[in-house]
Amino acid sequence: MTPERMRIAVAQTEVTTDPGANGAAIRAAMRQAAEQGARLVHFGEGALSGYAGAAKPYYRGWRIDWAPVAAELRATMAVAAELGIWAVVGGNHRLSGDHWPHNSLWVINDRGELADRYDKRLVSHSEITGFYTPGDHVCTFEVDGFRFGCLLCIEVNFPELWLEQRELGVDCVLFSTYSEDPIFEVLARGHAAANGYWVSIAVPASCAAAGPSAVIGPHGYVLEHAGPDRPEVICVDLDRTDPELDIALNKARPWREIARVGDIYTTRRVDDFRSTDRTSI
């Protein structure tokens, strides 16, 4: 029997250029989420390692000390196992040699293992020319009968990536960003409503004034917002039985799949000169 409900948490943490401080904030948020019954906690872009950029002294010439990044990731994995909770955590993933890292989301399961990793595919102009190597794969995973997908930051601007999530049967897209552009929430709400799935938005506390972390329902409306001026953990139940979501989940989404196939339209088209003559009144 398919589970009808699952609780997730979105953690709006302080993200600095110090992996030690970031890791401590992440693990504290995980404990808060677990205390509130969440099975998965979602973090923003760069939450563990810090986000790259010219203004980040930690990333001087990409001579990164990867040891603290790895240490904090292992410590975070250990807490996930201790709490029995999944965590999706943003950070930079080291490649070999002189290759620039990936901008990634690590998927940590409730046994404290790295179950998967999403590497941002459609990176920005500044990222591709100075900071990051693009990824090449989609990432979905299942927790308690709910399927999750991952996307990052400017990927909100590419509808094909969000359609891909629907085609893969995703129930909730975990969207992490380091943006201060409030249009990102508008776009995410549109994708949620058009595709009939939940969207979790995780941003750092420093970006929250422009658009705080949130969970959006499959109807496109915000179910919960974090505060705009502080670190916070919010929890939301993904509830398939919520009557407010009945149309979005049980009527609109299935109907749109029928519409996309198109048979219902081809069998109802008619041979009528009033239809084929498109210049007549």
C-alpha positions as a Markdown table, in Angstrom:
| # | Residue | x | y | z |
|---|---|---|---|---|
| 1 | Met | 0.0 | 0.0 | 0.0 |
| 2 | Thr | 1.4 | 3.4 | -1.0 |
| 3 | Pro | 2.0 | 5.7 | 2.0 |
| 4 | Glu | -0.2 | 8.8 | 1.9 |
| 5 | Arg | 1.9 | 11.2 | 4.1 |
| 6 | Met | 5.5 | 12.1 | 4.7 |
| 7 | Arg | 7.0 | 14.9 | 6.7 |
| 8 | Ile | 10.0 | 16.9 | 5.2 |
| 9 | Ala | 12.0 | 19.8 | 6.6 |
| 10 | Val | 13.6 | 22.7 | 4.9 |
| 11 | Ala | 16.6 | 24.2 | 6.7 |
| 12 | Gln | 17.4 | 27.8 | 6.1 |
| 13 | Thr | 20.9 | 27.9 | 7.6 |
| 14 | Glu | 23.7 | 30.5 | 7.8 |
| 15 | Val | 26.2 | 29.7 | 4.9 |
| 16 | Thr | 29.7 | 31.0 | 5.3 |
| 17 | Thr | 33.0 | 30.2 | 3.7 |
| 18 | Asp | 34.0 | 28.1 | 6.8 |
| 19 | Pro | 32.9 | 24.4 | 6.3 |
| 20 | Gly | 33.3 | 23.9 | 10.1 |
| 21 | Ala | 30.7 | 26.6 | 10.9 |
| 22 | Asn | 28.4 | 25.4 | 8.1 |
| 23 | Gly | 28.6 | 21.8 | 9.2 |
| 24 | Ala | 27.7 | 22.6 | 12.7 |
| 25 | Ala | 24.7 | 24.6 | 11.5 |
| 26 | Ile | 23.6 | 21.8 | 9.3 |
| 27 | Arg | 23.8 | 19.2 | 12.0 |
| 28 | Ala | 21.9 | 21.4 | 14.5 |
| 29 | Ala | 19.2 | 21.8 | 11.9 |
| 30 | Met | 19.0 | 18.1 | 11.3 |
| 31 | Arg | 18.4 | 17.5 | 15.0 |
| 32 | Gln | 15.6 | 20.1 | 15.0 |
| 33 | Ala | 14.0 | 18.5 | 12.0 |
| 34 | Ala | 14.2 | 15.0 | 13.5 |
| 35 | Glu | 12.7 | 16.3 | 16.7 |
| 36 | Gln | 9.7 | 17.5 | 14.7 |
| 37 | Gly | 9.3 | 14.1 | 13.0 |
| 38 | Ala | 10.8 | 14.9 | 9.6 |
| 39 | Arg | 12.1 | 12.0 | 7.5 |
| 40 | Leu | 14.1 | 14.2 | 5.2 |
| 41 | Val | 15.8 | 17.6 | 5.6 |
| 42 | His | 16.7 | 19.8 | 2.6 |
| 43 | Phe | 19.4 | 22.4 | 2.6 |
| 44 | Gly | 20.4 | 25.2 | 0.3 |
| 45 | Glu | 23.0 | 25.5 | -2.4 |
| 46 | Gly | 26.6 | 25.4 | -1.0 |
| 47 | Ala | 25.2 | 24.8 | 2.5 |
| 48 | Leu | 28.2 | 22.7 | 3.6 |
| 49 | Ser | 31.2 | 23.9 | 1.7 |
| 50 | Gly | 30.1 | 27.5 | 1.0 |
| 51 | Tyr | 29.2 | 28.8 | -2.4 |
| 52 | Ala | 31.9 | 29.8 | -5.0 |
| 53 | Gly | 32.3 | 33.3 | -6.3 |
| 54 | Ala | 34.8 | 36.1 | -6.7 |
| 55 | Ala | 33.9 | 37.6 | -3.3 |
| 56 | Lys | 34.6 | 34.4 | -1.4 |
| 57 | Pro | 38.1 | 34.6 | 0.0 |
| 58 | Tyr | 37.9 | 30.8 | 0.8 |
| 59 | Tyr | 38.1 | 30.1 | -2.9 |
| 60 | Arg | 41.3 | 32.0 | -3.7 |
| 61 | Gly | 42.4 | 30.7 | -7.1 |
| 62 | Trp | 40.5 | 27.5 | -6.5 |
| 63 | Arg | 43.2 | 26.3 | -4.1 |
| 64 | Ile | 40.7 | 24.8 | -1.8 |
| 65 | Asp | 41.5 | 22.9 | 1.3 |
| 66 | Trp | 39.2 | 20.0 | 0.8 |
| 67 | Ala | 40.0 | 18.3 | 4.1 |
| 68 | Pro | 37.5 | 20.2 | 6.2 |
| 69 | Val | 34.8 | 19.8 | 3.5 |
| 70 | Ala | 35.3 | 16.0 | 3.6 |
| 71 | Ala | 35.4 | 16.0 | 7.4 |
| 72 | Glu | 32.2 | 18.0 | 7.7 |
| 73 | Leu | 30.4 | 15.8 | 5.2 |
| 74 | Arg | 31.4 | 12.6 | 7.1 |
| 75 | Ala | 30.2 | 14.2 | 10.3 |
| 76 | Thr | 26.9 | 15.1 | 8.7 |
| 77 | Met | 26.6 | 11.5 | 7.4 |
| 78 | Ala | 27.2 | 10.2 | 10.9 |
| 79 | Val | 24.4 | 12.4 | 12.3 |
| 80 | Ala | 22.0 | 11.2 | 9.6 |
| 81 | Ala | 22.6 | 7.6 | 10.7 |
| 82 | Glu | 22.3 | 8.5 | 14.4 |
| 83 | Leu | 18.9 | 10.2 | 13.8 |
| 84 | Gly | 17.6 | 7.9 | 11.1 |
| 85 | Ile | 16.9 | 10.8 | 8.8 |
| 86 | Trp | 17.7 | 11.6 | 5.1 |
| 87 | Ala | 19.5 | 14.8 | 4.3 |
| 88 | Val | 20.0 | 16.6 | 1.0 |
| 89 | Val | 23.0 | 19.0 | 1.4 |
| 90 | Gly | 24.5 | 21.5 | -1.0 |
| 91 | Gly | 28.2 | 21.8 | -1.5 |
| 92 | Asn | 31.2 | 21.6 | -3.9 |
| 93 | His | 32.3 | 18.1 | -5.0 |
| 94 | Arg | 36.0 | 17.7 | -5.7 |
| 95 | Leu | 37.1 | 16.3 | -9.0 |
| 96 | Ser | 40.6 | 15.1 | -9.8 |
| 97 | Gly | 43.6 | 17.0 | -11.1 |
| 98 | Asp | 43.0 | 20.6 | -12.2 |
| 99 | His | 39.3 | 20.1 | -13.0 |
| 100 | Trp | 36.9 | 22.5 | -11.4 |
| 101 | Pro | 34.5 | 21.0 | -8.9 |
| 102 | His | 30.8 | 20.2 | -9.4 |
| 103 | Asn | 28.2 | 22.4 | -7.7 |
| 104 | Ser | 26.3 | 19.5 | -6.1 |
| 105 | Leu | 23.6 | 18.2 | -3.8 |
| 106 | Trp | 24.7 | 15.3 | -1.7 |
| 107 | Val | 21.9 | 12.8 | -1.0 |
| 108 | Ile | 22.6 | 11.1 | 2.4 |
| 109 | Asn | 20.2 | 8.3 | 3.4 |
| 110 | Asp | 19.0 | 7.4 | 6.8 |
| 111 | Arg | 21.8 | 4.9 | 7.3 |
| 112 | Gly | 24.4 | 7.6 | 6.9 |
| 113 | Glu | 25.4 | 6.6 | 3.4 |
| 114 | Leu | 25.9 | 8.7 | 0.3 |
| 115 | Ala | 23.0 | 7.3 | -1.7 |
| 116 | Asp | 23.5 | 9.6 | -4.7 |
| 117 | Arg | 24.7 | 13.1 | -5.8 |
| 118 | Tyr | 23.2 | 15.7 | -8.1 |
| 119 | Asp | 25.6 | 17.8 | -10.0 |
| 120 | Lys | 24.2 | 21.0 | -11.4 |
| 121 | Arg | 23.9 | 20.6 | -15.2 |
| 122 | Leu | 22.9 | 24.1 | -16.5 |
| 123 | Val | 25.3 | 26.3 | -14.6 |
| 124 | Ser | 25.5 | 30.0 | -15.0 |
| 125 | His | 27.8 | 32.0 | -17.3 |
| 126 | Ser | 30.1 | 33.0 | -14.4 |
| 127 | Glu | 30.1 | 29.4 | -13.0 |
| 128 | Ile | 31.0 | 27.8 | -16.3 |
| 129 | Thr | 33.7 | 30.3 | -17.1 |
| 130 | Gly | 35.3 | 30.5 | -13.7 |
| 131 | Phe | 34.2 | 28.1 | -11.0 |
| 132 | Tyr | 32.3 | 24.9 | -11.9 |
| 133 | Thr | 32.3 | 21.8 | -14.1 |
| 134 | Pro | 28.7 | 21.0 | -15.2 |
| 135 | Gly | 27.1 | 17.7 | -14.4 |
| 136 | Asp | 25.5 | 15.3 | -16.8 |
| 137 | His | 22.9 | 13.3 | -15.1 |
| 138 | Val | 19.4 | 13.5 | -13.5 |
| 139 | Cys | 19.0 | 12.5 | -9.8 |
| 140 | Thr | 15.9 | 11.0 | -8.3 |
| 141 | Phe | 15.5 | 8.8 | -5.2 |
| 142 | Glu | 12.7 | 7.4 | -3.0 |
| 143 | Val | 11.9 | 7.8 | 0.7 |
| 144 | Asp | 8.9 | 6.1 | 2.3 |
| 145 | Gly | 7.0 | 5.8 | -1.0 |
| 146 | Phe | 7.7 | 9.4 | -2.2 |
| 147 | Arg | 10.0 | 10.1 | -5.1 |
| 148 | Phe | 12.2 | 13.1 | -4.9 |
| 149 | Gly | 14.2 | 15.0 | -7.6 |
| 150 | Cys | 17.0 | 17.6 | -7.3 |
| 151 | Leu | 17.6 | 20.9 | -9.1 |
| 152 | Leu | 19.8 | 23.9 | -8.4 |
| 153 | Cys | 19.5 | 27.6 | -8.7 |
| 154 | Ile | 19.3 | 29.0 | -12.3 |
| 155 | Glu | 17.9 | 25.6 | -13.4 |
| 156 | Val | 14.6 | 27.1 | -12.3 |
| 157 | Asn | 14.7 | 29.0 | -15.7 |
| 158 | Phe | 14.6 | 25.8 | -17.8 |
| 159 | Pro | 11.1 | 24.3 | -18.0 |
| 160 | Glu | 12.5 | 21.2 | -19.7 |
| 161 | Leu | 14.3 | 20.2 | -16.5 |
| 162 | Trp | 11.0 | 20.5 | -14.6 |
| 163 | Leu | 9.1 | 18.5 | -17.2 |
| 164 | Glu | 11.8 | 15.8 | -16.9 |
| 165 | Gln | 11.0 | 15.6 | -13.2 |
| 166 | Arg | 7.3 | 15.0 | -14.0 |
| 167 | Glu | 8.1 | 12.4 | -16.6 |
| 168 | Leu | 10.2 | 10.5 | -14.0 |
| 169 | Gly | 7.2 | 10.4 | -11.6 |
| 170 | Val | 8.7 | 12.8 | -9.0 |
| 171 | Asp | 6.4 | 13.7 | -6.1 |
| 172 | Cys | 8.6 | 16.6 | -4.8 |
| 173 | Val | 11.4 | 18.6 | -6.4 |
| 174 | Leu | 14.1 | 19.7 | -3.9 |
| 175 | Phe | 15.3 | 23.0 | -5.3 |
| 176 | Ser | 18.3 | 24.6 | -3.7 |
| 177 | Thr | 19.6 | 28.0 | -4.5 |
| 178 | Tyr | 21.9 | 30.8 | -3.3 |
| 179 | Ser | 19.9 | 33.5 | -5.2 |
| 180 | Glu | 18.4 | 36.7 | -3.9 |
| 181 | Asp | 16.0 | 37.0 | -6.9 |
| 182 | Pro | 12.4 | 36.8 | -5.7 |
| 183 | Ile | 11.3 | 35.7 | -9.2 |
| 184 | Phe | 12.7 | 32.2 | -8.4 |
| 185 | Glu | 9.8 | 31.5 | -6.1 |
| 186 | Val | 7.4 | 32.7 | -8.8 |
| 187 | Leu | 8.9 | 30.4 | -11.3 |
| 188 | Ala | 9.0 | 27.5 | -8.9 |
| 189 | Arg | 5.3 | 28.0 | -8.0 |
| 190 | Gly | 4.5 | 27.9 | -11.7 |
| 191 | His | 6.4 | 24.6 | -12.2 |
| 192 | Ala | 4.7 | 23.1 | -9.2 |
| 193 | Ala | 1.2 | 24.0 | -10.5 |
| 194 | Ala | 1.9 | 23.0 | -14.1 |
| 195 | Asn | 3.3 | 19.6 | -13.2 |
| 196 | Gly | 1.3 | 18.7 | -10.1 |
| 197 | Tyr | 4.1 | 18.1 | -7.6 |
| 198 | Trp | 5.5 | 19.7 | -4.4 |
| 199 | Val | 8.5 | 21.9 | -4.6 |
| 200 | Ser | 10.8 | 22.5 | -1.6 |
| 201 | Ile | 12.9 | 25.7 | -1.9 |
| 202 | Ala | 16.0 | 26.0 | 0.3 |
| 203 | Val | 18.0 | 29.2 | 0.5 |
| 204 | Pro | 20.7 | 30.4 | 2.9 |
| 205 | Ala | 19.5 | 32.7 | 5.7 |
| 206 | Ser | 21.5 | 35.6 | 4.1 |
| 207 | Cys | 19.3 | 35.4 | 1.0 |
| 208 | Ala | 16.0 | 35.0 | 2.8 |
| 209 | Ala | 15.0 | 38.7 | 2.8 |
| 210 | Ala | 14.4 | 38.5 | -1.0 |
| 211 | Gly | 12.7 | 35.2 | -0.9 |
| 212 | Pro | 12.8 | 32.8 | 2.1 |
| 213 | Ser | 12.8 | 29.1 | 2.1 |
| 214 | Ala | 9.4 | 27.5 | 1.4 |
| 215 | Val | 7.4 | 24.4 | 0.5 |
| 216 | Ile | 5.0 | 24.8 | -2.4 |
| 217 | Gly | 2.1 | 22.5 | -2.9 |
| 218 | Pro | 1.1 | 20.7 | -6.2 |
| 219 | His | -1.5 | 23.4 | -6.7 |
| 220 | Gly | 1.2 | 26.1 | -6.9 |
| 221 | Tyr | 0.4 | 27.8 | -3.5 |
| 222 | Val | 2.9 | 28.2 | -0.7 |
| 223 | Leu | 2.2 | 25.8 | 2.1 |
| 224 | Glu | 4.9 | 27.2 | 4.5 |
| 225 | His | 7.5 | 30.0 | 4.5 |
| 226 | Ala | 10.5 | 30.4 | 6.7 |
| 227 | Gly | 11.2 | 33.8 | 8.2 |
| 228 | Pro | 12.9 | 36.4 | 6.0 |
| 229 | Asp | 15.5 | 37.4 | 8.5 |
| 230 | Arg | 16.8 | 34.4 | 10.4 |
| 231 | Pro | 17.9 | 30.8 | 10.3 |
| 232 | Glu | 15.0 | 28.5 | 10.6 |
| 233 | Val | 13.8 | 24.9 | 10.1 |
| 234 | Ile | 10.3 | 24.5 | 8.7 |
| 235 | Cys | 8.4 | 21.2 | 8.5 |
| 236 | Val | 5.6 | 20.3 | 6.1 |
| 237 | Asp | 3.7 | 17.1 | 5.6 |
| 238 | Leu | 3.5 | 15.9 | 2.0 |
| 239 | Asp | -0.1 | 14.7 | 2.3 |
| 240 | Arg | -1.7 | 12.9 | -0.7 |
| 241 | Thr | -5.0 | 12.9 | 1.1 |
| 242 | Asp | -5.2 | 16.7 | 1.7 |
| 243 | Pro | -8.5 | 17.8 | 0.1 |
| 244 | Glu | -7.0 | 21.1 | -0.9 |
| 245 | Leu | -4.7 | 19.1 | -3.2 |
| 246 | Asp | -7.3 | 16.8 | -4.6 |
| 247 | Ile | -7.7 | 18.6 | -8.0 |
| 248 | Ala | -4.0 | 19.1 | -8.5 |
| 249 | Leu | -3.0 | 15.5 | -7.6 |
| 250 | Asn | -5.9 | 13.4 | -8.6 |
| 251 | Lys | -7.6 | 15.2 | -11.4 |
| 252 | Ala | -5.3 | 17.8 | -13.1 |
| 253 | Arg | -2.1 | 15.8 | -13.2 |
| 254 | Pro | -3.7 | 12.6 | -14.6 |
| 255 | Trp | -5.8 | 14.5 | -17.1 |
| 256 | Arg | -2.8 | 16.3 | -18.4 |
| 257 | Glu | -1.1 | 13.0 | -19.1 |
| 258 | Ile | -4.2 | 11.9 | -21.1 |
| 259 | Ala | -4.1 | 15.3 | -22.9 |
| 260 | Arg | -0.4 | 14.9 | -23.8 |
| 261 | Val | -1.0 | 11.5 | -25.4 |
| 262 | Gly | -3.6 | 13.3 | -27.6 |
| 263 | Asp | -5.9 | 10.4 | -28.5 |
| 264 | Ile | -8.9 | 12.1 | -26.9 |
| 265 | Tyr | -8.5 | 15.0 | -29.3 |
| 266 | Thr | -7.7 | 13.1 | -32.5 |
| 267 | Thr | -10.9 | 11.0 | -32.2 |
| 268 | Arg | -13.0 | 14.1 | -31.7 |
| 269 | Arg | -11.7 | 16.2 | -34.7 |
| 270 | Val | -14.2 | 16.6 | -37.5 |
| 271 | Asp | -14.0 | 17.0 | -41.3 |
| 272 | Asp | -15.8 | 20.4 | -41.6 |
| 273 | Phe | -15.0 | 23.1 | -44.1 |
| 274 | Arg | -15.8 | 25.7 | -41.4 |
| 275 | Ser | -12.9 | 24.2 | -39.5 |
| 276 | Thr | -10.3 | 24.0 | -42.3 |
| 277 | Asp | -11.1 | 27.4 | -43.8 |
| 278 | Arg | -9.3 | 29.7 | -41.4 |
| 279 | Thr | -10.0 | 32.9 | -43.3 |
| 280 | Ser | -13.8 | 32.7 | -43.2 |
| 281 | Ile | -16.1 | 34.7 | -41.0 |
